[in-house]
């Protein structure tokens, strides 16, 4: 299923076939003695075709990986309670399926019965598993936690969120028109025109009685001085040098076309989890309650000991926080876990519960419980996940857990200066957490609770207003927006395979500060391209006029042609210097 769907999505992998015009131009150059110029044309287009085939093949692998997120089978429950394993394609709207602990959800639907923590980061980008209970929506490919769920199917297999992600990537890739480099738009026609002009320079004087040798020599000189070598080198060295320099500093720009396009960006949309943040929860607050008789380290020790046997990401954050403080954790006994509520365990003879304040405080009316609810509200208003710790049934304190923020404020400021507009935040996370993080980094335009299609809609809205949008993200849920944007940039370390392949550039070391730097470097490369085109044009025009209107010696014509090529090439290579990156990063 995955292979056929990927093949249908991508079509056949193209062969690196040369354009007929390129072959004719190269052949003409060879016949006139310009073997190196003809070979240069062939090498450029052979390389381009090979890279296109490689990129297409790797994208096919990524699409297969995405489709493999959806399980091949699901457990369907009939009206009498009987169970049968069926292919997910056979499920219809209204069917009921059973998802056991540790299984992937086989269909988009709504929970009929049961409770569990579900990891749906691939779909929504939320950094932590989400508690699901009766009435909550779930998505195909989400990983179920420790509880069993009975789910009513609400979408056909062809209309699930994952299926729509594939379709949106396809549609965006087909409709996006990449900016073509000057070499692709002009050079082929120029080469053919040059061959035709050379024949005219040779044949027309003969028709009016000119000597054969003189006409041939003038035509040969014309062919040399009008050769587009300097024009070819006007474009590629600056862009390739910028690519190489970016690569040394952890930014993989996939092609010269992308490097050129980066400099056109005038609006930036940033994902939250894994982009502005590291995607790793950590304990930010340890709040013992007055009267509980516990200090911060004591509260954290009890919580970490109880959480130690758990596999929940919040539990890992609590245990890691205790280890960072060098705390010794006692052995927990009678461990138990209740999806959507938390864990319980006996630690040093005391009954410890760690979990959701809303669930653990439900129905409690004593003063300490009321104060715990107030503290929990303060933590959540600050964008943190509140975790309550109770000792022998009495609230003892709370922990605040949040995702680790990258050094994003400086990057946001630099992007605002470069583009003239502050970046916007596109995230599937909850609005309160998104607003809190946006305020920390200086972003005002926040769009939260978004599914992949909503992110694409936001990008198209901006591009419909004439903006050239860069999207920076890392997850499967970001891939459609990366494909739809003018330029897509993926975070390399935590990025999903599909995001990495869909994106035009990859931040290999997840250093967010390199995003404005590579935009600046691209703009410098574009300026050097213009400089080189002017230099090449002046040399070619001057030498051609000299040859046609006067008598340009062949050795001098060769020197002028090769000299212009060398000057243009060296000018483009200036962006290889370390100083070029430092200047771009300032």
PATI-887077 format. One record per residue: residue in one letter; x, y, z of N, C-alpha, C in turn. Coordinates in steps of 0.02 Angstrom, whole numbers, plus 32768, in hexadecimal, padded with zeros to 4 digits. Example, Ala and Ser with C-alpha at 12.3 -4.5 7.8 and 13.67 -1.06 7.14 Angstrom:
a82947EE4818682677F1F818682947F5B8186 s82827F90816282AC7FCB816582858002818A 
//
This chain:
x80297FC48000800080008000802B803F8000 x805D8040802C8087807C803180AD80877FF0 x80C980517FD380F080587F9680C580727F5C x808A80567F54805F806A7F1D804780B27F26 x803780C57F64802181097F70805A813A7F63 x809681287F7880CF81547F6D80DD815B7F22 x80D781247EFE80E381277EB580AF81537E94 x8070814C7EAA803B81757E8D804681BE7E9D x805F81CB7ED9806B82107EEE80A382307EC5 x80D9820A7EBA811582277E9B8118821F7E50 x80F781EB7E3680FF81DD7DEF814381BC7DE3 x815481AE7DA48193818D7D9581CD81BB7DA3 x8204819E7DBA824181C67DC6825E81DB7D84 x8268821C7D78828082337D3882C8821F7D2A x82D782117CEC831B82037CD6833C82457CC6 x837E824B7CD283A182897CC283AC828F7C77 x837B82A87C52837E82AD7C09839282F47BF6 x83C082FA7BC683D6833B7BB083A2835A7B81 x8399839B7B84836F83C07B55839083BD7B11 x836683B87ADC838183B57A9883AA83F37A87 x8394842C7AA183B9846A7A9383FF84687AB1 x8404844A7AED844584477B0E8475841B7AE6 x845B83E27ACD848583B57AA6849D83D87A66 x846F83FB7A458482841D7A0784B684537A14 x84AC84797A4A84DC84AE7A5A852084907A6A x8521845B7A938561843C7AA48584841F7A67 x855D84027A39857B83E679FC8599841D79D1 x8573845579CB858C848D79A485CC84A979C1 x85CF84AF7A03860B84C87A248646849A7A18 x863984597A18867084297A0C868B842E79C5 x865E8434799486738439794F869D84787943 x869184AC796A86B684EA796286F284ED7992 x870284B579B0873D84B279DA873384C47A23 x86F684D47A3786E884E77A7C86D184AA7AA4 x86FE84797AAA86EC843A7ACA86DB84447B13 x8701846D7B3786F584777B7E86B184987B8B x86A084C97B60865F84EA7B69862684B97B5E x862D848F7B2A85F8845D7B1F85F3842C7B58 x862D84177B71862D83E77BA9860E84077BE8 x861A84477BF285FE84697C2C85B284687C2B x859584747BF0854C84727BEB8531842D7BFE x855183FA7BE3853983B67BEF853F83A47C3A x857883B77C5A858283A87CA0854C83C97CCB x853E84087CBD850C842D7CE484C8840A7CE2 x84B283F87CA5847083DB7C9F846E83927CB5 x84A6836E7CAE84A983297CC884A383297D14 x84C883577D3484C5835C7D7C8480836E7D94 x8460839E7D73841D83B27D8583EC83777D81 x83F083517D4A83C283177D4283CE82E27D77 x840E82D57D87841D82A17DB9840482B67DFE x840E82F57E1083F6830D7E5183AA830A7E55 x8388831A7E1F833F83177E1F832782D07E2A x834882A07E088334825A7E11834182437E58 x837A82577E75838A82437EBA835882607EEB x834982A17EE3831A82C17F1082D582A17F0D x82BF828F7ED1827D82707EC9827C822B7EEA x82B282057EE182B481C27F0082B381C77F4C x82D781F67F6882D881FD7FB1829682167FCB x827582417FA6823282577FBB8202821C7FBB x820981EF7F8A81DE81B37F8981E6818B7FC9 x822581847FE08230815F801F820E8182805A x820F81C5805B81F081E9809181A581E18091 x818781E28055813E81DA8051812B81948068 x8153816380568144811F806E8146811D80BA x8179813F80D7817D81408120814181618140 x81278196812180EC81B7813C80B081898138 x80A781698100806D813D80F8807181028128 x80AE80EE813A80B680B7816980A280CA81B0 x8097810B81BE807F811E8200803A8101820E x801380F981DA7FD080DC81E27FD6809181E4 x7FB8807182167FBD802882197F98800781DF x7FAE7FCB81CD7F8E7FA881957F4B7F8A81A8 x7F437F7881E87F057F5881FF7EEA7F7A823D x7EAB7F6E824C7E8B7F8882887E5C7F5382A3 x7E4D7F5882E37E1F7F2883037DD97F468302 x7DAD7F2A82D87D687F4382D37D3C7F1D8303 x7D107F4183267CE27F2383577C9C7F26833B x7C797EEC83397C357EEC831D7C037EFB8354 x7BC37EFD83427B8E7F1083717B887EE083AC x7B9D7EA183A37B997E6F83D87BD87E6C8403 x7C087E9983F57C467E99841C7C7C7E6D83FF x7C6E7E4B83C77CA17E2183A87CD77E4C8387 x7D147E3183847D4C7E5583697D677E31832B x7D7D7E5882F97D9D7E3C82BF7DD27E6D82A6 x7E097E51828D7E3F7E7B82727E317E868228 x7E2E7EC582137E1F7ED681CE7E527F0881B5 x7E5B7F0B81737E867F3E81557E667F838160 x7E8E7FB5816D7E727FF7817C7E4A80128141 x7E5A7FFB81037E34801380C97DEB7FFA80CA x7DDF7FC580F17D9B7FA980F47D6F7FCD8127 x7D8D7FF681527D65801A81847D3A804E8162 x7CFD8055817A7CCF808781607CB880B58199 x7CA080EF81867C87811E81B87C4F80FD81E0 x7C54810282237C2380E3824F7C3C80A48270 x7C71808482547C8E804882747CAC805A82B7 x7CB1802782E27CD2802F83237D1180058323 x7D48802383387D877FFE833C7DA180008384 x7DC87FCE83957DE87FCA83D77E337FD583CE x7E4E800483F47E96801283F27EB380018436 x7EDC7FCD84387EF97FB784777F367FE08489 x7F4E7FDA84C77F8A800084DC7FC67FF184AF x7FE98026849A8024801E8471801680198427 x7FD7801584127FC7801083CB7FBF805583AD x7FC58058836A7FB7809683467F6D80988334 x7F5180D483377F0B80DD83257F0380D182DA x7ED080A882C87EC8809382827E9980BE8259 x7E7980F082777E4A811982517E3F815B8276 x7E2D818F82507E1881CD826F7DD281C2828D x7DC881D682CB7D8681CC82EA7D8181ED832D x7D5081D683547D4281F383967D3B81BC83C9 x7D5681C884057D578195843A7D1081898453 x7CFB814984527CBB8136846E7CC1812084B7 x7CFA810084C67D0280E6850A7D4D80DD8518 x7D6080E785577DA680DC856B7DCA811F8575 x7E06811A85907E308154859C7E7981408593 x7EA0816D85767EE6815F856A7F0B819F8559 x7F4C819D855D7F7681D485457F8D81C184FF x7F8181EC84CE7F8F81DD84887FC3820D846E x7FF881F18450802D821A8432801A822983EA x8005826783DD7FF1827B8399801E82B2837E x805E82B08393808D82E5837F809682E78333 x809382AD8312809D82AD82C9806682D282A5 x802C82D882C57FF382F882A47FEC834182B9 x7FEF834F82F97FE283938312802183B88329 x805883928333809583B2834B809683BE8396 x806383A883BA806383B18403809C83898422 x80C383A8844F81008387846780F3834D8497 x80B8834B84B680A9831884E9806B82F184D6 x806782B284EC802A828C84E17FED82AF84FD x7FB482A784DD7F7782CA84F07F478298850F x7F2A82AA85477EF8827F85677EB9827C853D x7EA3823F852D7E67823585057E34820E852E x7DF68225852B7DBF8203854D7D828207851F x7D4981F185377D0D81EE850F7CFD823284F0 x7CF1823184AE7CE0826E84897D1A82908469 x7D58827D84797D93829E845D7DA482828417 x7DC082AD83ED7DD3829983A97E18827B83A9 x7E21824783817E63822783787E728220832E x7EB38217831E7EC8821782D87EEE81D782C6 x7EE781C482887F0D818A826E7F5881958279 x7F7A8160828F7FC2816382987FD7817A82DC x7FAA819683057FBB81AA83497FC9816C8373 x7FF9817183A0800D813783C87FE88137840A x7FC2810284177F9D80FC84557FCB80EC8490 x7FB8810584CB7FE080FA85077FCC80BA852B x7FBD80C1856C7FB3808585957F6B8071859D x7F3C809785827EF5808585887ED9806A8547 x7EA18047854C7E7E802E85107E48806084FC x7E40806984BB7E0F809984A17DE18076846F x7DA0808484757D70807084427D5F80B0841B x7D6880AD83D97D6480E983B07D3180E08378 x7D078111836D7CD9811183357CFA813282F9 x7CFD810F82C17D1E812982857CF481618267 x7D15819B82597CF281D4823E7D0A81E881F8 x7D4081C981E07D5981D9819D7D708199817B x7D66819581397D81815E81127DCE81608112 x7DEC812781037E36812481027E54815580D1 x7E308163809A7E49819180687E4481DA807C x7E2281E780B47E16822C80C97E32823B810E x7E5F821081277E7C821C81697EAC82588165 x7EC08270819F7EEE82A981A17F2F8298817E x7F49825B81897F88824781697F808245811D x7F48822981057F3C822780BD7F38826D80A0 x7F1A829B80C67F1582DF80AE7F59830280AE x7F8482F080DD7FC8830B80DD7FEC82F8809C x7FE782B98089800682A2804A7FEB82C9800F x7FA982D1800C7F8B82F57FD47FA1833E7FD3 x7FA4835D800D7FB783A4800F800083AE7FFA x802D837F800E807283847FF78075837E7FAB x804E834F7F90804C83457F47803383847F24 x7FFB839F7F3B7FDE83D97F1A800D84157F1E x802B841F7F58805884587F60809584517F33 x80AF84137F2D80EA84087F0480DB84137EBA x809E84027EA6808C840A7E5F807F84537E4D x806284797E7C804E84BD7E6A808684F07E78 x80B784DD7EA080ED850C7EB0811B85137E74 x8124854F7E5A814F855B7E20819285757E38 x81C7854B7E3A820885627E53822685987E26 x824885C77E45826B85FA7E1E82A385DA7DF6 x82A385E37DB682D885C67D8C831485F37D8B x834E85D47D8D838B85FA7D89839586187D44 x83BD864B7D4183CB866B7D0183E686397CCD x840E860A7CE5842B85DB7CB583F685B17C93 x83BF85A27CB7838A85787C9B835C85A17C6D x835685E17C798327860A7C52834786267C13 x838886357C1583A6865B7BDE83DD86347BBA x840586107BDF844385F67BC4843885C77B88 x8404859C7B8A83FA856D7B5383EB85937B12 x83BC85C27B1683AB85E97ADA83E786127AC3 x840C862C7AF3844786547AE1847986297ABA x848485EC7AD184B585C07AB084A085B27A68 x846085A27A5E844885957A1A844D85D479EF x843B860D7A0E8440864C79E98488865B79D6 x84B6864A7A0384FC865679F68515862B79BC x850085EC79B9851285C0798284F785DC793F x84B885F17940849A860D790384BE864D78EF x84CF8678791F84F286B6790F853786A878F4 x855986757910859B866378F78598864E78AD x85668626789D855E861278568550864F782A x8529867E7844851B86BA781D855A86E47813 x858286EB784A85C18710784485F086F07812 x85ED86AF780B8618868B77DC85FD868E7794 x85BC8683778B85A0867A7748859086BD7726 x857786EE774A8564872D772A859E87507708 x85D9875677288611877577048625874D76C6 x8621870A76CA863186E2768F860186F27656 x85C186FD76668590870C7632859F874E760F x85C3877B763185D487BB7613861D87BC75FA x863B878175F3867C877B75D486B7877F7603 x86AD877B764486E5877E7673870F873E766F x874E87427686877B87097684876586D476B7 x876F869576A4875A865E76D0877F865F7713 x87C18668770F87E88666774D87D5869E777D x87CF86DA776387BD8712778E8778870977AD x874886F17785870486E7779F870386B177D5 x872A867B77C8872C864577F9874C865B783A x87838683783487A5869A7870877786C97898 x875386F6787587268724789886EE86FD78BB x86D486CA7897869F86A278B586B7867A78F1 x86F4865F78EC8710863A7926871986687961 x873386A47954873D86D4798A86FA86E779A9 x86C786F2797E868587027997866B86CB79C5 x8673868C79AE865B865479D6867C86547A1B x86BD86637A1D86E086627A5D86C9869A7A8B x86C886D87A7186BA87117A9D867087147AB0 x864486F67A8685FC86F77A9685E786BA7ABE x8617868C7ACB860786507AF185EC86627B36 x85B8863E7B4F859786517B8E85B986387BCD x85F986267BC9861A860A7C058615863B7C40 x8623867A7C33862186AB7C6A85DA86B37C84 x85A986AE7C56856386B47C6B855086787C97 x8568863C7C83855A86017CAC857886097CF2 x85B7861F7CF485D786277D3585BE86637D5C x859B86907D3B857F86CA7D5F854D86B37D92 x8529867E7D8484F286697DAF850786357DE3 x852A86027DCE853485C97DFA856685D37E33 x85A285EF7E2685D285F47E5E85B986197E9B x859786537E95857F86747ED2854D86487EF8 x851F86297ED484EC86007EF6850B85C17F14 x853885A07EEE855785637F08858685737F42 x85A885AD7F3E85D385C17F7685AA85CE7FB4 x857085EE7FAC854485FA7FE4852A85B88001 x851B85887FD5850585467FED853C85248015 x857A85267FFC85B18506801F85BE85278062 x85BD856A806485C9858E80A38591857F80D5 x8554857E80BE851C856D80EA852485268106 x853984F780DB854284B380F1857684AD8128 x85AB84D4812385DF84D3815785C484EA819A x858E851281988571852E81D6852F850D81E8 x852384D181CD84EA84AA81E484A984B681C0 x84AB84D48184846E84DF815D847684BC8119 x844D8489810D844F846680CE841B8484809F x843384A9806D840784C68039840A84977FFE x83D0847F7FE783CF84457FBA83E084557F72 x83DD84937F5C83EE84A27F1783FC84EC7F10 x841984FE7ED5842585447EC783E4856A7EC0 x83B085497EA6836F856A7EA08355857E7EE5 x835D85517F16834685607F5A836F85997F77 x83B185987F6D83DA85CE7F8883C586117F6B x83B486137F2B839C86517F0D835986667F2B x832D86357F3682E986437F4F82EA865B7F98 x831B86457FBF831E86598005832386A5800C x834686C57FDE834E870D7FE2830F87347FD2 x82DC87137FB8829E87357FA7826C87367FE0 x827A87118016824A8709804D823B874D806D x81FA875B807681E78799809981B4878C80D1 x81A8874D80E2817D873A811A819386F58133 x819186EB817581A886AC81928172869181C2 x8163865181BB8134862F81E8815B85F9820D x815785F9824F817D85CA8278814F8599829B x8163855A829C8143852782C5815A8531830D x81368514833C8148851C8383817384E1839B x815384A783A38175846E83C181AA84528392 x81E8844E83A9821F843583818240846A8356 x822384A58353824084DC832C82538515835B x8222853883778232856A83A98244854883EC x822C850C83F5823E84E58431826284A6841C x82808484844C82A78448843D827C84098438 x823C840E844C821183D3844A821E83A48484 x824183BB84B88251839184F2823783B28531 x82068394855381EB83B38590821E83B385C9 x821B83E685F2824883E9862C822284098666 x823683FA86A38217841786DE8231845E86E7 x8203848E86E8821584D486F1820584EE8736 x81D584CF875881BF84E7879A81B784AC87CA x81CE84B5880781C18485883E81A284AD8876 x816184A38884813B84CD88B3811E84A488ED x8142849B89238123847B895F80EC84A7897A x80B684898992807F84AF89AF808D84BD89F9 x807984F88A0F8082850A8A55805C84D98A81 x807D84C38AB5805D84938AE3806B844B8AD4 x8088843E8A99809683F98A8780D683E08AA9 x8101840E8ABE813D83FA8AE1817383DE8AB4 x817183EE8A7481A383D58A4581CA840E8A26 x820B84038A1B8233843289F58232841E89AC x824E84498981824C843D8939826B83F98927 x82A783EC894082C983AD892F82A283718948 x828383768983825C833F899E821F83318973 x81FD8367895E81C3835E893481D6833F88F1 x820D835788D48223833C8893823A82F4889A x825A82E388D28270829E88DD8235826E88DE x8201827F890481C68254890881A4824D88C3 x819E828588A0817D8282885F81A68259882E x81E88262882C8212823E87FD821481F3880D x821581E2884D8214819B886081D4817A8849 x819B819C8851815C8180883B8158817B87EF x817581AC87CC817281AE878381A681808761 x81D8816B878682108147876981FB810B873E x81CB80E2875381B980A88729818F80BB86EC x817880F986E7814A810D86B2816F811A8671 x814C811186398168811E85F7814D815F85D9 x812881868600810B81C485E7814181FA85E2 x8141822385AC8173825885A68175828985E1 x813C82968600813C82C1863B816282A08674 x815B825E86798180823A86AC81CB823F86A0 x81E0823986628228823F8653824182848666 x821982B8865A822E82FC866C8238830286B7 x820B82E486DE821082E88728824E82C28740 x8259828787258293825F873A82D482838726 x82D6829F86E9831282C386D3832082FF8700 x82EC8321871682F6835B8741831583468784 x82FE830E879E831982F587DD836382E187D4 x837282C1879D83B882AD879183E582E98788 x83CC831E876783F4835A875E8406837A87A1 x83DA837287D383E8838C88168410835C8841 x842083228825844782F08849842282CE8881 x83E082C8887A83B682AA88AF83B7825E88A9 x83BA823C88E283B581F388E5836B81E088E9 x835781B488BB831181A188B88305815F88DB x82D8815E890D82C7811F892E829F80F388FE x829C80B2890E8277808388E4822C808B88EF x8207808E88B881BE809488BC819F804E88BB x816D804488E38149800488E580FF800F88D3 x80DE7FDA88C080967FDC88B080868010887B x80B18013884880A8804588148068803887EC x8043806D87DC8008806887B2800180A58787 x7FE5809D874C7FDD80D5871E7F9580D58704 x7F76811087067F32811886EC7F32814B86B4 x7F24813786767F268165863D7EFB81A3864A x7F1881DC863B7EF4821B86427EF382378689 x7F0A820F86BA7F0A822786FF7F51822D871A x7F7881F787197FBC81F987307FD381B6874C x800581B887788021817B8794801A817C87E0 x801C814187FC801D81398845805381088857 x80718110889380A480E288AA80AE80ED88F5 x80CB80BB891580DD80C1895B812880CF895F x813A8107897D8180811C8983818F812989CD x81BE810389E881D181098A2F819481058A5D x816680D88A4B812C80CC8A7580F380FD8A6B x80FB812F8A4080C681608A3380A7815689EE x8066816189E98043815889AB804981998982 x806B81948949807981CF891F804F81CA88DF x802F820088CE800C8205888E802782428868 x803482398828804E827087FE8024827187BE x800482AB87B07FDB82AC87747FB582ED876B x7F7E82E887467F56832287337F3583428770 x7F3F8383877C7F1E83A487B57ED283A087B0 x7EB783A887747E6E83A7876C7E5183638781 x7E75832E87707E5B82EB87817E6982D987CA x7EA482E887E37EB582D688277E918300885B x7E7E833E88487E5B836B88767E108368886E x7DF8833E88417DB0833D88327D88832C8871 x7D5B835988847D2F834E88BD7D4C83638900 x7D8E837489027DAD838789417D9B83D08952 x7D8C83DD89927D77842089A77DA0843C89E1 x7DD5841A89F57DFD84338A2D7E28846E8A17 x7E4084988A447E6684D48A327EA584C58A0A x7EC9848F8A1B7F06848189F77EF8846F89AF x7EC2844A89A27EAF8439895D7E9D84788937 x7E7A84A689587E6884E589377EA6850D8925 x7ED7850E89537F15853289457F3C8510890C x7F3B84CD890B7F5D84A888D67F3E84B98892 x7EFC84C088907EDB84D288517EF08518883B x7EF98546886A7F0F858988587F558588883A x7F838563885B7FC8855F88427FC9853E87FD x7FA0850987F47F9D84E887B37F868518877D x7F558542878E7F3D8574875E7F7385A6874C x7F9C85BA877D7FD285E8876F800585C9873F x8016858A874B80468569871F802B856386D8 x7FEC854F86D27FCF854686907FC68589866C x7FB685BE86917FB2860086727FF786158657 x802B85FC8675806F860B865D808685DD8626 x805985B4860B8069858985D3808A854885E7 x80888537862880A784F9863F807284C3864A x808784858648805B844D865B8062844286A6 x802B844786CA802D843F8713802583F68726 x805083DF8753804D839A876C8048839D87B8 x8013837E87D38008837F881C80298342883C x8047834C887680638316889E803C831388E0 x802082D888EF7FFC82CF892F8022829B8958 x802082A48999803F827589C88008825D89F7 x7FFC821C89F57FC681FD8A1E7F8482208A12 x7F77823289D37F37824F89C07F31829A89CB x7F6582BA89E67F63830289F37F91832689C3 x7F7A835D89A37FA6838289757FE5839B8999 x801F838B897B805E839F8999808483D38970 x807683D88930809984098906808A83FD88BD x80A4842A889480998425884C80DB842E8827 x80DE840F87ED8116841787BF80FD84398780 x8125846887668115848687258144846A86F1 x8128845386B9815084348684814384598643 x8179846A861F8172848E85E081A8847685B0 x819C8484857081CD8473853D820784A48542 x8243848D8531827F84B78535828284E684F9 x8287852685068288855984D282CE856184B5 x82D385638473831385738454832185BE845C x835C85D28446836D86198447834A863A840C x83088644841482DE865883DB82D286A383D7 x82D786C7840F82C6870E840E82F4873583DE x8335872583E08364874783B383548738836A x834386F9835D833286E5831882F487098300 x82C1870D832A8283872F8317829187788308 x82BB8798833182CC87DE832682F287E782E4 x832187B982D6834787BE8298831B87B4825A x82ED8784825F82BF87788227829187B3821B x827C87D382518252880F824B827788468226 x82B6884F823882DF8882821682EA887281CD x82F7883281BD8305881E817882C88825814B x828F880E81648254880A813982268847813F x8230886F8175820588A8817F81C3889781A1 x81BA885681B2817D883F81D2818E880B8207 x817088108241817D87DF82768163879A8260 x81878764827081708720825F812D87118282 x810886E1826680CD86C9828780D88682829F x80B1866D82D180B8862B82EE807E85FF82D8 x808F85C682B9805D859582A48069855582CC x8039854082F5804485068320800484DF832B x800B849F83377FD3847583497FC884728394 x7FF4849383BA7FEF849384027FB584BF8419 x7FA684BC845B7F6D84E284747F7B852D8474 x7F478556846E7F51859F84687F7585BE84A3 x7F6885A684E07F8785C5851A7FD285BB851A x7FE9857D850D80308570850B8051859684D1 x802F85998498804A85BC845E80518607846C x801F8625848C8021866C849A8059867D84CB x8062865284FD8096865E852E80DB865C850D x80E8862B84E38129862684C2813286608491 x80FE8672846C810386A9843D811586EA8460 x80F986F5849B8109873184C08152873284D5 x816E86F884E581B486F484FA81E4870684C2 x81D386F38484820186FD844C81F1873A8421 x81B9875B843081A98798840B817D878F83CE x8155875A83CC8127874F839580E0876483AA x80BF878A8380807C87A283908045877B836B x80538766832D802287428305802786F88315 x7FF886DE833C7FFA869883547FBC8674833A x7FC7863B83197F90861283017F9B85CB831C x7F7185B9834E7F7C857B83737F4485498365 x7F4F850B837C7F1D84D683737F1284C3832B x7F4784C983017F4084BE82B97F51847682A5 x7F28845A827A7F39841C82587F61842D8219 x7F7F83FB81F87FA9840A81BD7F8684348188 x7F478425817A7F24844C81457F1B84958159 x7F1584A1819B7F0D84E681B17F4F850D81A9 x7F8784EB81B47FC8850C81A97FD1851D815F x7FBD84F081337FC184FE80EC7F95853A80DA x7F59853C80F87F2C857480EB7F4B85B68100 x7F6D85B781397F8D85F481507FC4860A8120 x7FEB85DA8107802085EA80D7800386058096 x7FCE85E4807D7FAF85FB803F7F8F86408047 x7F76864E80827F598690808F7F8E86C68088 x7FCA86B980A47FFF86EA809F801986F18058 x802186B88036803B86BB7FF2800786D87FC2 x7FC786CF7FD27F9386EF7FAB7F94873B7FB1 x7FB287537FE77FB9879B7FF17FFB87B57FD3 x801C878B7FAD805987A07F8B809987967FB2 x809687727FEB80D28767801380F687287FFC x813887278003816086EB7FF6817286CE803A x81518697804B8152867E8090818686468099 x81AD864C80CE81D7861580E481B585F48120 x81AE85B2811E8194858B815781CD85648175 x81D5856881B78208854281DB81E48512820A x81EF84D0820081CD849E822981F6845F822D x81D9842C824E820083EE825881D783AE8250 x819583B28256816E8374825B814A8361821B x812E8324821C8104830D81E480CB833E81D9 x80B08359820F80788388820A808D83CA81E9 x80CE83D881E680E6841581C680F5840B817C x80F983CC8165810F83BF812080E383E180EB x80A183DF80F08079840180BD8087844C80BA x808F846C80F3809D84B380F480E384C180D8 x8114849580E68156849C80CA81548499807E x812B846B806481258463801C8100849D7FFC x80CE84B8801F80A484ED800280C785308003 x80F8853980308118857A8039814785897FFF x815785C97FF8818A85DE7FC881CC85BA7FD7 x81DD85B5801782198591802D8209856C806D x821A852C80718210850480AD825384F380CC x825884FC810F829684ED8133828584BD816C x82A884868171829B845381A582D3845281D8 x82C18446821782F2843B824C830D83F48246 x835083ED8246836E83AD8232836E83768265 x837C838582A48386835082D58345832C82E7 x8311835382F382D18336830982A0833282CF x82B4834882948285834B825B827183068243 x823182FF8230821A82C08213823782B881CD x823A827981B58256826C817382308293813D x81EE8296814281C782B8810F81D683038110 x81DB8320814B81EB8368814F823083768132 x8260834B814182A48355812882A7835180DC x8280832280BF8281831B80768256834F8053 x82208364807381F483968055821483DB8056 x823A83EA808A8257842C8092828A843B805D x8293847B804E82C68491801F830A84978040 x830C84A18081834A84A780A68341848880EA x8379847081088377844E814883A9846E8177 x8392848181B483BE849A81E883D9845D820D x8414844781F9842E8406820E84368401825A x845184368278845F843482C08429845682EA x83F1846582CB83B8848482EE83CA84C8830D x83F984EC82EE840C852E830783DF856182E4 x83AD85798307837A85A482E9839985E582CF x83CF85FC82ED83EE863B82D9840A86398292 x841385FD8276842D85F8823283F8860A81FE x83B8860C82118384861C81E0838C866281C4 x8390869881EE839B86DA81D183DF86DF81AE x841186BA81C7845486BE81A8845286A48160 x842F866D8154842E865181118404867C80E2 x83D2869F80FD83AC86CE80D383D9870780BD x8400872280EB842F875880DB8463874180A8 x847D870480B284AF86EB8083849186E2803D x845486CC803A843286C57FF9842C87097FD7 x841B873C7FFD8414877E7FDE845787987FC5 x848D87897FE884CF879C7FCF84E087767F90 x84CE87357F8D84DB870E7F5184B5872A7F16 x8477873E7F208450875B7EEA846F879B7ED0 x848B87C47EFD84AD88017EE784EB87F17EBE x851087BD7ED2854B87AA7EAC8538878E7E68 x8500876B7E6384E987537E2284DD878E7DF3 x84BD87C27E0C84B187FE7DE384F3881E7DCF x852288247DFE8564883F7DED858588177DB6 x858387D57DBE85A487AA7D8D858487AE7D48 x854287B37D46852087B97D06853387FB7CE4 x853B88307D0A855188707CEE859888697CD2 x85C4884B7CFA860A88417CE4860C88177CA4 x85E987DF7CA485E987B37C6A85CC87D67C2D x859587FA7C388575881D7C0085A188527BE1 x85C488797C0C85F188AD7BF3862A888F7BCA x864888597BE3867F88387BBF8667881D7B7C x863087F87B7E861887D87B408604880D7B0D x85DE88407B2385C988747AF48604889A7AD7 x863588AB7B01866F88CF7AE9869888A77AB7 x86A488687AC686CC883E7A9986A788307A58 x866588257A5C863F88187A1F863F885479F1 x863488907A0E863588CD79E5867A88D779C6 x86AE88CB79EC86F288D179D286FD88A17998 x86E68864799F86F08833796A86C98844792B x868B885B79338660886878F9867088AB78D8 x868188DD7901868B891F78E586D5892D78D5 x8700890678F28747891178E6876A88D078D4 x87A688C878EF87CC888B78E287EA88737924 x87C5884A794787DB88307988880987F4797D x884887F97993887587BF798D885A878479B5 x8860874979988847870D79B88866870279FE x88A887077A0788C486FE7A4A88A887307A7D x889D876E7A678881879F7A958839878F7AA6 x881487757A7487CF87607A8187CD87277AB4 x87FB86F67AAC87FE86BF7ADC880F86D97B22 x884087077B25885487237B66881A87487B87 x87F687707B5F87BD87947B7A878687667B92 x877887317B6B874487017B7D875686DC7BBD x879386C17BBF87A8869B7BFA87B086C97C37 x87C987067C2A87D187347C61878F87467C82 x875B87537C5A871A87627C7686FE87277C9E x870B86EB7C8586F486AF7CA7871586A87CEC x875786B57CED877C86B07D2C876486E67D5E x875B87237D46874587597D72870187497D90 x86D387337D66869087237D7E869286EA7DB1 x86BA86B67DA186BF867D7DCF86DB86917E12 x871286B87E12873086CD7E52870186F97E79 x86DC87247E5886AD874F7E7B867887267E9F x866186F17E7E862E86C77E9D864986A07ED8 x8689868E7ED586A686657F0A86B4868C7F4A x86A986CE7F4886B286F67F85868686DE7FBE x864C86C17FAE861E86AB7FE38635866B8006 x866C864E7FF186878614801486AB86288054 x86BD8667805986E5867D809386BD867C80D3 x86DF866F810A86C0866F814C86A286B3815B x86C486E7814386AB872C8151866787378132 x8658871580FB8617871D80DB85DF87058109 x85EA86CD812B85B786B4815A85B286E18197 x85EB86F781B185E9872281EC85C2876281DD x85CD877C81A185A987BA818D855E87AC8188 x854C8771816C85058760816684E5875581A9 x850B873B81DA84F0872C821B84EB87688249 x850987A08235850887DC826084C387FB8263 
//
